[in-house]
Amino acid sequence: MDNMEDVQYYKEQLKRQEKLASLGLLSAGIAHEVQNPLNFVINFSKTSQKIISEINEIIEGNCDKIPDEDREDIVASSEDLRSNLEKILSHAERAVNIVRDILQMSRGKENEMLPTDICRIVKEYVWLSYHAMRANLKNFNISIKEQYAEGAPIVKVIPQDLSRAVLNLMNNACYAVWSRQQTAPSDYQPEISVNVTFSDTHFTIIIADNGTGMSDEVKQKLYDNFFTTKPAGQGTGLGMSITREIVETKHKGRLSFDSTEGKGTCFTIEIPITK
């Protein structure tokens, strides 16, 4: 590009960043407003579960007054209602966690290390990325295989930054499998695997896909600012450079990848454990 083209290109990138900053403020406002009704859903679900327990106690205390057939129907309906409430409560609490993460991203102090449930935050942002892609890419549907360490410790990270890194990698993985699917044979099954493990000294996040993979040229330019393989308007070219800074500069960790063109890519985040 000549100088004038360079100037215009960077102007467009800056405009995109300003738009993203505005969207961040808007997201924080929406998240704050959504949290209150979610709290009502959770509280009323818990209250309703208590009411069902009280009704069951009344039924058990009056078994001799209720025909067997009616009692069985009441008990079955009660259990169905309890099961539905448990599902409502579970999804509402998940939504609250997402809202909390969004607010934390917008309000978190820069570079503040906070005790964090790594498995939870990775899972939340993996699925946020998936649902965002489903909303924006036609016929997007993939298989996600997850494996999270059981009994993982709470460790200190910059949560709003780590979540952004996971989101960037997952977005790229989703786009890679979707892109391959557009020209792949009908038996191609797009798949992303997510794995979180812990050792005594560090934790590891692996996000792997069987998408388009990267050419040698893309590998060399991957972390360059404003480099993107996505069409105009779908990528800023800053995601991978930001992700690398988050992992290696802010968390003193290591970001690595292995990719084969036409077969897929695997990104690995390794971060020292700080409790």
N, C-alpha and C positions, 0 to 999 in steps of 0.2 A: 504493500500500500504506500502511496505517496503521503506527504505531510498533511495535506488537507483531508485525505481519507482517514488518516490516523486520528486527527482531531475530531472528526465527525463520529468515528467509531467509539472513542472514549466518552464523548458527550452522551451517546446513546446508552453506554454502560452506566454512566453516572445517573442518568434519568431512571434507569431500572432500579438502581440502588436506592434512590430517593423514594420510588414507589414501594419498594420492599420495606423501607423504614416506616412509611405511612401505614402499610398493611400490618406491621408489627404493633403499632399503637392501636389500630382498629381491633386486632385480634385480642389484645389485652383487655380492651373495653368490653368486647363480646364475652370473653371468658369470665369476666367479673359478673356480668349480668346473668350468665347461664348458671353460675355456681349456686345462687340462691334458690331457684326452682329445683335444682338437683338435690339440695339439702332437704327440701320439703319432701321430695320423692323418697329419699332414704329414711327420713324420720317416720313418715306415714307407713312405709313398708314394714319397718320394725314394730310400730304400734299395731298394725294389722296382724302381724305374726303372733303377738301377745294375745290379741283378741281370739285368734283361732285356737290357741292353747287353752284359753279359758272356756271356749265353747266345747272343746273336746273333753275337758274335765266335767262340765255339766252333763254332757252326753253319757260319760262313763258312770256318773253318779245317778243317772236315771235310766239305766239299761232296762230295768223291769217295766218301765212305762212306755218304751218305744219298741214297736214291732221289729223283729230281727232284720227284715228286708229293708225297712226304712233306715234303721241304724247303719246298715252296711252302706247304703247310698250316701248318707250324711258323712260318714267317715271317709268314703272315697272322694267325695266332693271337697271335703276339708283338706285332704292330703294334696289334691290337685291345686287347690288355692294356695296352700303353703308352698308348694313347689314353684308356682308362678311368682309368688312374692319373693322367693329366694333368687330367682332369675332377675327380677326387676331390681332387687337390691344389689346383686352382683354387677349388673351393667351400669347402674347409677353410680356405684362406687368407682368403677373403672372410668366413667365419664368425669367424675370429680378429680381423679388422679390426672387425667389428661388436662383438665382445666388448670389444676395446680401447676403442672409442668409448664403450660403456656404462660401463666402469670409469672412463674419463676424465671422463664426465659426473658420476659420483658422487664422485670423488676430487679433481677439478680444483680448484685454489685459485681463489677468487672473483676474477674480473676478470683472471686471468693470461693474457697474450697469448703464444701458442705458435706456432711455425712449423707450418703446416697445409697439407695437400693439399686445396684447396677442392673440386675436382671429385670426389675420392673421397668426402669426407664428405657432399656433397650427394647423390651417387648412393646411398650406403649408407642414408641416412635417407629418401630417396624410396621405396626398396623396403621398408624397415622399416614405413613407414606403410601401403604397399599391402598387405603381408601381414597386418598387424594388422587392417586393414579387412576383408580377406577372411575373417578368423577371426571377426569380430564382426557383419558385415552380410550378411544372407541374399542369395544370388544376386549377390554383388558381383564384377564382372569388367569391367575397363576396359582401354583402350589407353593406354600411356604412351610418348610420343615424347621421346627424350633427345638433347641436343646439348651436348657438353662441349668446351671449348677444348683443343686439342692443345698439348702443351709448355707448359702453364700453370706459372707460377712458384709456389714455396712462399711463402706469405705469413703474416703473424702475425695471428691472430684469437684470440678466446676460444672454443676448439673446442666445449666442452660447451654454450655458449650459442648459438653459430651453428647447431649441429645441432638444438637445441631449436626455434629459429626456423623452420628448414626443415621440421621435423616438424610444427609447428603449421600452417604454410601448406599442406603436403601433406595433412594430415588434413582440413582444411577443404575443399580441392579435391576430395578423394575423396568426402567427404560430400555436396558440392554436386552432383557428377555422379550419385551414387547416388540422391539425392533426386529429381532431374529424371527419372531413368530409371523411377521408380515410376509416373509418370503420362504419360510421353512416348509418342509413337507407336512402333510396333515397329521402325521404321527408324532410330531415334535411336541413335547410336554414342557412348557416353561416352568422353571423351578428355581426357588431361592432357598438357601439354607442359612440359618442363623444359629450360632453356637457361642455360649458364654461360659468360660471356665475360670477357675481360680487356682493359684498356687500360693505358696507361703510368701512370695515376694511380689507377685503381679497378677493382674487379671487380663484375660484375653477375650476380645470380641471378634468373631469371624463372620463375615457376610459374603457368601459365595453364590454365584448364579451360573446358569448354563446358557447365557445369552450370546451376544455377538462377539465378545472378546475384543481385544485391542491389537491393532497393528503395531509394528515397531516404532513408527513415527508418532502414534498417539501415546505410547508408553513414555517416549522421551519428552513430550510436551505436556504430559498429564497435569503437572503441578504449576504450569505457567499461568500467570494471571490472564484472564480473559480468553483462555483457550477452551473451546467447547466443540464437541462433535454433533451437538444438537442443532436443529434448525433455528433460524433467527426467531427470537421471542420466546424460546423454550428453555434457554439456559444462559446464564450470565458469564460462565467461564471462570467463576470465582470459587465454586463449591469445593474443589479438590485442594486448592491452595489454602483455603480457610480450614479445611479438615486437617490438613497436615500441620498447620500452625497450632490448632487446638490440641492435637495429640502430642506432637514433638516439642513444641515450645512451651505451651501452657501446662501440660501434664508430664513433661519430661519422659514421654513414652516413645513408641516406635510405630510408624504406619508403613506397612509393606503390602505388596500385591503380587499375584501371579496370574498371568493372563495368556490365553492362547486364542488367536483370532479364529472366529467361527465356532469356538467351543465353550468359552465362558471366562469368568474372572473371579478371583477370590481375594478379598481385602482382609487384612489382619491388623487389628489394633492391640497393642500390648502397652499397658500402663502400670507403673509401680504402685503397689498398694500403700495407701496412707490411711491409717485408722484414727 
